[in-house]
Amino acid sequence: MTLAVRRTAFPSRVTVVVLLAVAAGLVFAHRLYRTAEISLSGAILSVISSYGVDVIPDRQTVYFGLGSDTPLGLRMTPECTSAFLVLPLIVVGAVMIALRPRIQSRVLFALGVAALAVVIVNQFRVLTLVGLVQWLGVDTGYYWGHTLLGSMVSVFGGAAALVAFVWLATRK
Amino acid sequence: MSLDLVLGFTQALALTMSVAFVTYVLFIVVPYLRRKPAPLGDPASLEWHFFVPCRDEEAVIGDTIRYLRGTFPIAHVWVIDDDSDDRTAGVVRTLKRNGGVRDTHIHLVQRQRPYARTGKGNALNDAYRTLKLWMGRRADTDRAIIVVVDADGRPAPNCLEVCAAAHLFGNPRIGAVQVDVRMINAGLRQPGVSLWRRTFGAALVRMQDLEFRTAIAAIQMSRGATGTISMGGNGQFTRLSALDSIAGRTGSPWRGSLLEDFELGVHLLTAGWHTGFSLDTHVNQEALYSLRRFLAQRTRWGQGTMQCMRYLRRIWDSEHLTTLGAAEMMYYLAQPWMQLLGTLIYPIPMALMAYRFAVSPAEVVAWFFDGAWILFTVYGAFGLLPFVLWGPVYRARCVPVSFWKSIAYGFGYALYIYTFYITSWRALIRLVRGNNGWTKTRRNTERRVVTADV
């Protein structure tokens, strides 16, 4: 006797609603997201830095280089967070699933990869900034790290995430 | 909602939209620059029918018929007179009589009000039904190719050879082919107007030529990969059997939106036909010198694109379109909406900065000179690059002008594109008001007739 198990896909409408809820959550609970993001930065810095690191979650701020000549605090502002870069991807992903439910799993996978890429790029941006501050000093390091390099990392990281999303979500 | 949140949100959205667009442009420009001519085919293997919709085209239709008959002797020319007020039909009849030796390859499809002047699509449908009757039931509709040409259109002499090639109509799965469009008056200045209008008009014409021959051509080529090459209003080649498959009971393959050419492509693609595009041949048309007429034309196109949004479900439901293809078509249909969004989103960071400057000017000035100017330069470059690069591309592939002139063309093209922000809003307003009808775009030689009570 064989037991046939019918594979049922998760209802796409539920997925769309969940995705849109996540998108709304990113807007209305962005403080929570920024806290998580800066805590992650703090965790990574405490592993790779030989100086003290401290995170103040209420202010979404990480202090690094504590005990060195160049201690500095970085705040994850709404302008710096990756939350709003992930948001358009989620909305586009939700629209795609709503219009073609059979690509649900592919889009979710693409969304996961792209969102992860955006988060990693933003962490890389923070770490680059920290590295430049420690290398060039607070003024020069912050100037180049925040203004130019940070923007370039965002632009190229964003482009890479978009390409990854489109490629993974639309491949046959 | 705090100002910081609004700023962060709008900045991220603006960044995403800009980065998406820059990435898209870089993806389409490379295949365009690398393309090579394809082998030709035998035009005698197919049967060709030119459809020329006309309304008050007395000034140009005679030369067009002579050109089509002289350049393509094997082809039939079907002039669709949409109840013209001038002598358009008379010109066609005279040419058909041919001084006593009747030209059997010239046909006149006459429409009359109230059934005339209801849109280009309806005029083409009338010609389609007339052609079907003329051909009879036993006609080989796979061999018959319909070519839609404007009343002043000039298809290049090699267009039948190119379109008959093995990868185009030589392939039975290809239902329609669009060829490159060029502006016949590029480089020609409008006579009889002031120096300012002449100079501006020439620049506007150049931009239209650049747009069609570079950006639009590159987009069409990239659609070869997504399987979504779309049709244009001029230089549109369609297999009769493909039209039959989408004509329905009313015998109407062309539908009623203001962008009936794009709509035709949607119906063909979702019916399972493949479409092709070629840069190996072209059709010449006249570009507009007048900004007013240009804005009216682009508003109509924008409104037509907005109307076609209703096909989104059909596109995504179609088993014949890949997800990439459906996404590409959705991206195209979203363009006017994204332009509307852009006009709302892009100014917000600037407005907030202006507000901060008003509150504490010294702080903003210090912020700007401390490094924010680099940000402005980077974002400005990303905003302009996707448009400016078409100037040098135009130089490399189309018209050999000096490098600096090509850069100037690129900046001109960036300015030209900004007009779409205006036309998208005009299109939305017309759409909301339910103004879905439209008069044809007047040609450069046409003047508005003004009457006054005495």
Interface residues (C-beta under 8 A of the other chain):
Chain A: V27 H30 T77 P78 E79 C80 T81 A83 F84 L85 L87 P88 V95 M96 L99 R100 I103 R106 Y143 H146 T147 L148 S151 M152 S154 V155 G158 A159 L162 V163 V166 A169 T170 R171 K172
Chain B: S2 D4 L5 L7 G8 F9 Q11 A12 L13 L15 T16 M17 V19 A20 V22 T23 L312 R313 W316 D317 T322 T323 L324 A326 A327 M330 D370 G371 A372 I374 L375 V378 Y379 F382
